[in-house]
Amino acid sequence: MNVRGSKEPRPLAQITAEAMKILYREIGIVDTLRFINQYTAGYGDYTAQREELFAGMTLDNIVSEIKESGTRGRKKRETRGPASGRRKSHTCFQQLRQGQTDIAL
């Protein structure tokens, strides 16, 4: 039996929508989105990207580059593309404001 007294399990989409509403009501939209973003899946092949990015470098080389970039200021990060967390957060925010209950995470 679930919390609401029903013997049948509810669809996951319904549970997710209810949880989103509770979080939004209790902790606000910003903290709700921050909470959800920690569970969104990344994309790409990090292992392949890492091997390409650091090919031929030693740990000492990498540490030196990090220290050097700290003295010059931060390097501009590449954009993450259309599936970036920021855009997904913005979409979730719009859906919550419109009262939608079938929010895709």
C-alpha positions as CSV (number, residue, x, y, z in Angstrom):
1,M,0.0,0.0,0.0
2,N,1.4,3.4,-0.9
3,V,1.1,6.6,1.2
4,R,-2.2,7.6,-0.3
5,G,-3.8,4.2,0.7
6,S,-4.0,2.8,-2.9
7,K,-3.0,-0.8,-3.5
8,E,-2.0,-0.1,-7.1
9,P,1.4,1.6,-7.8
10,R,1.0,5.0,-9.4
11,P,2.8,5.9,-12.7
12,L,6.3,7.3,-12.2
13,A,5.3,10.4,-14.1
14,Q,2.6,11.1,-11.6
15,I,4.9,10.6,-8.7
16,T,7.5,12.8,-10.3
17,A,5.0,15.6,-10.9
18,E,3.7,15.5,-7.4
19,A,7.3,15.5,-6.0
20,M,8.1,18.5,-8.2
21,K,5.1,20.4,-6.9
22,I,6.0,19.7,-3.3
23,L,9.6,20.7,-3.7
24,Y,8.6,23.9,-5.5
25,R,6.1,24.8,-2.8
26,E,8.5,23.9,0.1
27,I,11.9,25.1,-1.1
28,G,11.2,27.4,-4.0
29,I,11.9,27.2,-7.7
30,V,15.6,28.0,-7.6
31,D,16.5,25.3,-5.0
32,T,14.1,22.8,-6.7
33,L,16.0,23.2,-10.0
34,R,19.4,23.0,-8.3
35,F,18.3,19.8,-6.6
36,I,17.0,18.3,-9.8
37,N,20.1,19.3,-11.8
38,Q,22.3,17.1,-9.6
39,Y,20.4,14.1,-11.0
40,T,20.3,14.9,-14.7
41,A,22.5,12.7,-16.8
42,G,25.4,14.0,-18.7
43,Y,26.1,13.3,-22.3
44,G,29.0,12.4,-24.5
45,D,31.9,10.0,-23.9
46,Y,34.0,11.5,-21.1
47,T,36.6,8.8,-21.3
48,A,37.3,9.5,-24.9
49,Q,37.2,13.3,-24.4
50,R,39.6,13.0,-21.5
51,E,42.1,10.9,-23.4
52,E,42.0,13.3,-26.3
53,L,42.3,16.4,-24.2
54,F,45.2,15.1,-22.0
55,A,47.0,13.0,-24.7
56,G,50.7,13.0,-24.0
57,M,50.5,15.1,-20.8
58,T,51.8,14.1,-17.4
59,L,50.1,15.0,-14.1
60,D,52.8,17.6,-13.6
61,N,52.0,19.2,-17.0
62,I,48.3,19.3,-16.1
63,V,48.9,20.8,-12.7
64,S,51.3,23.4,-14.2
65,E,48.6,24.4,-16.7
66,I,46.0,24.8,-14.0
67,K,48.3,27.0,-11.9
68,E,49.2,29.0,-15.0
69,S,45.6,29.6,-16.0
70,G,44.9,30.7,-12.4
71,T,47.4,33.6,-12.8
72,R,46.0,34.6,-16.2
73,G,42.3,34.4,-15.1
74,R,39.8,31.8,-16.0
75,K,39.8,30.3,-19.5
76,K,36.5,30.5,-21.2
77,R,34.6,27.2,-21.1
78,E,33.2,25.7,-24.2
79,T,29.4,25.8,-24.4
80,R,27.7,22.6,-23.6
81,G,25.4,22.6,-26.6
82,P,21.6,22.5,-26.8
83,A,21.2,19.9,-24.0
84,S,22.9,22.0,-21.4
85,G,21.7,22.0,-17.8
86,R,20.9,25.7,-18.0
87,R,18.5,25.3,-20.8
88,K,16.9,22.2,-19.2
89,S,16.5,24.2,-15.9
90,H,14.9,27.0,-17.8
91,T,12.4,24.6,-19.5
92,C,11.5,23.0,-16.2
93,F,11.0,26.5,-14.7
94,Q,8.7,27.5,-17.5
95,Q,6.7,24.2,-17.1
96,L,6.3,24.7,-13.4
97,R,5.2,28.3,-13.8
98,Q,2.6,27.1,-16.4
99,G,1.3,24.5,-13.9
100,Q,2.3,21.5,-16.0
101,T,2.4,18.3,-14.1
102,D,4.2,16.1,-16.7
103,I,7.6,17.7,-16.4
104,A,10.4,15.8,-18.1
105,L,13.6,15.6,-16.1
